Amino acid sequence: MRWSLISLFAAAVLAVTHARTRTADGAGHGLELAPASGRELLAILRITAVPQPRRDRDHILHWSAWRRHHQHQATEAHRRWNNITAAAAT
């Protein structure tokens, strides 16, 4: 639900921005501009609305430990499952 709501909000922002750039690009500036493309609007949305990921040392070390822990849990779960299915097949 959360991602669909964010996608819906992003689509609304892009639609409004696209509509406004069509009407306001040349107003008052004397410029002839092509309408903004979807890719350009997405780039603007990413720069202005989406927060930048954290890249400090503590966060990276915490994330690395979390990832390796979950990889270990997944490996153990697969190993247990393979042992169960091997025992059931014999």
C-alpha positions as CSV (number, residue, x, y, z in Angstrom):
1,M,0.0,0.0,0.0
2,R,2.8,2.4,0.9
3,W,4.6,2.2,-2.4
4,S,1.4,2.5,-4.4
5,L,0.5,5.6,-2.5
6,I,3.9,7.1,-3.2
7,S,3.6,6.2,-6.9
8,L,0.2,7.8,-7.0
9,F,1.5,10.9,-5.4
10,A,4.6,11.0,-7.7
11,A,2.3,10.6,-10.8
12,A,0.1,13.5,-9.6
13,V,3.2,15.7,-9.1
14,L,4.5,14.8,-12.5
15,A,1.2,15.5,-14.2
16,V,0.8,18.9,-12.5
17,T,4.4,19.9,-13.2
18,H,4.0,18.8,-16.8
19,A,0.8,20.8,-17.2
20,R,2.3,23.9,-15.6
21,T,5.5,23.7,-17.7
22,R,3.4,23.7,-20.9
23,T,1.7,26.9,-20.0
24,A,4.3,28.7,-18.0
25,D,7.6,28.0,-19.9
26,G,7.4,31.0,-22.2
27,A,5.3,33.3,-20.0
28,G,7.3,36.4,-19.0
29,H,10.7,35.0,-20.2
30,G,10.4,35.4,-23.9
31,L,11.7,31.8,-24.3
32,E,10.5,29.2,-26.7
33,L,10.8,25.8,-24.8
34,A,9.8,22.3,-25.7
35,P,7.5,20.7,-23.1
36,A,9.3,18.9,-20.3
37,S,9.7,15.2,-20.9
38,G,8.7,12.5,-18.4
39,R,12.4,11.6,-17.8
40,E,13.2,15.3,-17.1
41,L,10.2,15.5,-14.7
42,L,11.3,12.4,-12.9
43,A,14.8,13.8,-12.5
44,I,13.4,17.0,-11.0
45,L,11.2,14.9,-8.7
46,R,14.1,12.8,-7.5
47,I,16.3,15.9,-6.8
48,T,13.6,17.8,-5.0
49,A,11.4,15.3,-3.2
50,V,13.3,12.0,-2.7
51,P,15.8,12.1,0.1
52,Q,19.4,11.2,-0.6
53,P,20.5,7.9,0.9
54,R,22.7,7.9,3.9
55,R,26.4,7.2,3.2
56,D,28.1,7.8,6.5
57,R,30.5,5.1,7.8
58,D,28.3,4.0,10.7
59,H,25.3,3.5,8.6
60,I,27.2,1.5,5.9
61,L,28.7,-0.8,8.6
62,H,25.3,-1.3,10.2
63,W,23.7,-2.1,6.9
64,S,26.6,-4.5,6.0
65,A,26.2,-6.4,9.3
66,W,22.4,-6.5,8.8
67,R,22.7,-7.9,5.2
68,R,25.3,-10.5,6.2
69,H,23.1,-11.6,9.1
70,H,20.1,-12.0,6.9
71,Q,22.1,-13.8,4.2
72,H,23.3,-16.3,7.0
73,Q,19.7,-16.8,8.1
74,A,18.5,-17.5,4.5
75,T,21.4,-19.9,4.0
76,E,20.6,-21.8,7.2
77,A,16.9,-21.9,6.2
78,H,17.7,-23.3,2.8
79,R,20.1,-25.9,4.3
80,R,17.4,-27.0,6.8
81,W,14.8,-27.3,4.0
82,N,17.2,-29.3,1.8
83,N,17.9,-31.7,4.7
84,I,14.1,-32.1,5.3
85,T,13.3,-32.8,1.7
86,A,16.3,-35.2,1.4
87,A,15.2,-37.1,4.4
88,A,11.6,-37.3,3.1
89,A,12.8,-38.6,-0.3
90,T,14.7,-41.5,1.2
